[in-house]
Amino acid sequence: MLRLQPILLLLLSGSTLVRSHEESGEWSCESDSEARVPAQYRPGLVTLDGHADDWKDVNGFEFSLLPALDPDAENAYSGGKMTVKALHDGQDMYFLLQVKGDYVYSKGIGNKCPSVALMFQVGDSATYHNMGGCKESPDTCTSKSCRGYEVDIMHFSIGNAVPGRLYGGNTLDNIEGNGGDRYGHLVDVYSWNPHCRNLDGISPSGNDSSAQNDWKGAWWHDSFTTHSGFVEADNPYGTSGQKGTYYFEFSRPLRTMDRLQQDVQFSIGQSSKFSAAFWYPVDGNPWHGSAHYTVGCDWVPLDISSGSSALSKSASGDSWDAASAFALLLSVVSLCLSAIVGYRSFKAKSIAFSPIDHL
Ligand SMILES: *[C@@H]1O[C@H](CO)[C@@H](O)[C@H](O)[C@H]1NC(C)=O
């Protein structure tokens, strides 16, 4: 039965055609129904530093990067595919996005640097297309009129972020109760559609200071020759045009204190729906917001599992039998010991016991 499963999966899979409509006319695109990212329980494996060496034994998925607004394979990102990996340690989720790209960096100019985003379904009705897909306009979208269409977004724009350093949620922005990041622009955002998009806690109909930026992250490019810690004055950190791979590493607690339906909540043993986006200044031209690549034209499942296959393998078979036999031996020995000790103290008591009532 187990052996039949791969064949069954092959038969069931295959591409499904996803069709949708946009103001500009018909929008259609092939989504890869095999695409999914596992997030196993692997505690103590990765450090959030932008380096990817610690992820080498973690399986991910390799995605083609197609233009988000016109997903035509001919216009795919020419630098290569994006690999997305994920895991959790029971407390936090971790993500690694890696994508080949010649080194390009312009300090302080976000759209002349690469940039990445993650997007998650929050509301049951929220579609991948149109970032939630609520039909309301910026004048009318509210948490009430777009209820059910919420998506959660993390966007990291690296123009002010020193490679290898940590950005995202910080004390000052969290005191103000929003998803901003004044230091590195690794922001926590929610949206109902592309025109109704705000930092967590900020809303056209009033702000709510209970929000937080719950994300942290770092970036790196493997053309860098130092591992000893950059400071801002070292920018541009590497040589322009150097071949290599960009790494973007993120973490977020599985659950947050969100009360506004602006954060996705992850559950062990369940799947979440997500997507990843990539901006790159192709031929040195600054990118603009909607001109980005994405890993697919529909949600991609993110499977958060309670175990790790690598861990359960080593805890099975003969080693278990040996361990339990040894445990049985130990318990027999301790039973005998306690019988001896009990008998001795009984004997001792009958001789040496003296009442202490008078004290
Ligand atoms: C909400 O917060 C933003 C950013 O801090 C601010 O610009 C805006 O004026 C605030 N809106 C209200 C209604 O207080």
The ligand as an SDF file (V2000), in Angstrom:
LIG
                    3D

 14 14  0  0  0  0  0  0  0  0999 V2000
   -2.4260   56.5850   12.2490 C   0  0  0  0  0  0  0  0  0  0  0  0
   -1.0250   56.4480   12.2730 O   0  0  0  0  0  0  0  0  0  0  0  0
   -0.3840   57.0580   11.1640 C   0  0  0  0  0  0  0  0  0  0  0  0
    1.0940   56.6920   11.2190 C   0  0  0  0  0  0  0  0  0  0  0  0
    1.6270   56.8680   12.5040 O   0  0  0  0  0  0  0  0  0  0  0  0
   -0.6310   58.5550   11.1950 C   0  0  0  0  0  0  0  0  0  0  0  0
   -0.0210   59.1680   10.0640 O   0  0  0  0  0  0  0  0  0  0  0  0
   -2.1270   58.8100   11.1500 C   0  0  0  0  0  0  0  0  0  0  0  0
   -2.3820   60.1770   11.2930 O   0  0  0  0  0  0  0  0  0  0  0  0
   -2.8410   58.0440   12.2610 C   0  0  0  0  0  0  0  0  0  0  0  0
   -4.2690   58.1470   12.0650 N   0  0  0  0  0  0  0  0  0  0  0  0
   -5.1000   58.4740   13.0300 C   0  0  0  0  0  0  0  0  0  0  0  0
   -6.5470   58.5320   12.6690 C   0  0  0  0  0  0  0  0  0  0  0  0
   -4.7300   58.7210   14.1710 O   0  0  0  0  0  0  0  0  0  0  0  0
  1  2  1  0
  1 10  1  0
  2  3  1  0
  3  4  1  0
  3  6  1  0
  4  5  1  0
  6  7  1  0
  6  8  1  0
  8  9  1  0
  8 10  1  0
 10 11  1  0
 11 12  1  0
 12 13  1  0
 12 14  2  0
M  END
$$$$
